[in-house]
Amino acid sequence: MVTGIKMTDDVLNYNDGKCEVCLKEKTTQNMILKKSDVENPRRLHRIYSDVCGPFNVEGYSQCRYFVTFIDGFFYYMRVKPIKSKNEVPRALMEWIT
């Protein structure tokens, strides 16, 4: 496809003609399991959380973010609107209580 470029033998023989980036890009990822093998022996043993935002439109009480908490044992979930990310620890403590 390209004319006028001369390749030396050391470049042509590098990784049998395959560059490192090409090899990494062609590798496949492990399949994501449908069910976790993580043990959750009691409630609040493991909490999964995510913070989403900022959103262009403010919600009620001028909230531009929301945080989710999921208990790994019961799969009980709570979505809490927050104004800024620094409110996450307080929202977590409220949810735990």
N, C-alpha and C positions, 0 to 999 in steps of 0.2 A: 504494500500500500504506500510505502514511502520510498522515494528514490533518492540516491545521493548520500546515504548514510552508510559508512563502512563499519562493520562490527569486527572486533578483534576476537581471537580464539578464546581468551579468558572470559569474555562476556558471553559468548555463545555456549560455553561449557558450564557456566554458573548454574547450579541446580538442574542440570540436564536441560537447559534452555527455558526453565520456568523461573520467574522472579518470585521473591519471597512474598510480596504483597499479593500476587496472583494466587499463590498457594493458600494463603490465609483466607482470601475472599471465597475460595471454592470449598473450604471446609464446611461441614454441616454442624449444626448445633444439636445437642441432645434433645430428645423429645420431652416436652413438658408433661409431667404426670397428671392424670385426671384427679387423683386423690393423693394427698400428702401422706408421707410416712412419718411425719413429726407427731410425737406423742404430746397430747394436752391432757394431763391427768386430772386437772381441776379448773374451775372457772378462774379467770384472770391470770392463769399461768403464762399464757402468751397472748399479747394484744397486737393486732395488725392495725396500722394506721396510715393515713395518707392525707396530705394537705393539697387542696386544689384552689387555683386562683393565681393572680388577681383577675377578676372578671371586669369587663368594661361597664357593665350595668350593675349598679348597687342593688342589693336586696333590701328587705326590711331592716330597719335600724342601721342603714348605711354599711352593711356587711358586703365585702368584696371577695371573701374567701369562704371555704367551708372545709371542715376536717371530719374524717370518718374514723370510727373506732369499731373494731370487730373482735369479739371474744373468741379465741380459738377453740374453746370447749363447747359452748352453747351456740356459737355462730350468731350471737346477738349483736346487732349492728346499730350504731347511732351516728347520725349526721348532724353536725353542729355548725351553724353559720357563725363566722367570726369576722371582726373588722381588720385584724392584722395577724401575721404569723406568730407574733410574740404572745398571743392569747392561747396557743396550743397547750402549754403545760397546765394552765388553769382549767381548760376544757377537759383535759385528761383526768385531772383530779376530781372534777365534778362528776364525770362519767363513772369513775371507779367508786366514788361514794354512793 
